[in-house]
Amino acid sequence: MAMSLEYMKAQLTQDMGRCPIPDGSLLTYAATLADLSDQINMAAKALQPEDEAAGFSGFLDSFAQTSNHAF
């Protein structure tokens, strides 16, 4: 689930005193994080006791390499 624009802006304003990042970029960032989180959650749910950490790590690496998200 993506963070709300208002939440992100409030966090930046609290930490920096203002929000220097355009709304569109914040929304893209939130969508990217939500997508990555969903992919990790789905892969984690599919893990079996016999699966190795290296296999999950390989999945994360392949996701990062094939992702075409633009920031």
KAGI-V476227 format. One record per residue. N is the residue number from 1. PHI is phi in whole degrees, 0 to 359 (999 if undefined). BURIAL is # if it has 24 or more other C-alpha atoms within 12 Angstrom, else .. D_CENTER is the distance of its C-alpha to the mean C-alpha in whole Angstrom. Layout:
n={N N}
phi={PHI PHI}
burial={BURIAL BURIAL}
d_center={D_CENTER D_CENTER}
//
This chain:
n={1 2 3 4 5 6 7 8 9 10 11 12 13 14 15 16 17 18 19 20 21 22 23 24 25 26 27 28 29 30 31 32 33 34 35 36 37 38 39 40 41 42 43 44 45 46 47 48 49 50 51 52 53 54 55 56 57 58 59 60 61 62 63 64 65 66 67 68 69 70 71}
phi={999 286 290 283 301 298 296 297 297 296 297 296 295 296 281 244 87 195 242 279 261 299 306 300 292 296 294 296 299 297 295 297 296 296 296 297 300 298 297 295 298 297 293 295 293 275 295 249 305 276 291 257 300 297 294 293 298 297 300 299 297 293 297 295 285 266 291 242 291 252 255}
burial={. . . . . . . # # . . . . . . . . . . . . . . . . # # . . # . . . . . # . . . . . . . . . . . . . . . . . . . . . . # . . . . . . . . . . . .}
d_center={10 9 10 14 15 18 16 14 17 19 17 17 21 22 20 22 24 23 20 20 17 18 17 16 14 12 12 10 8 7 7 5 2 5 6 4 5 8 9 9 11 13 14 15 17 19 20 24 26 27 24 23 20 21 20 17 16 17 15 12 14 15 12 11 14 15 12 13 10 12 12}
//
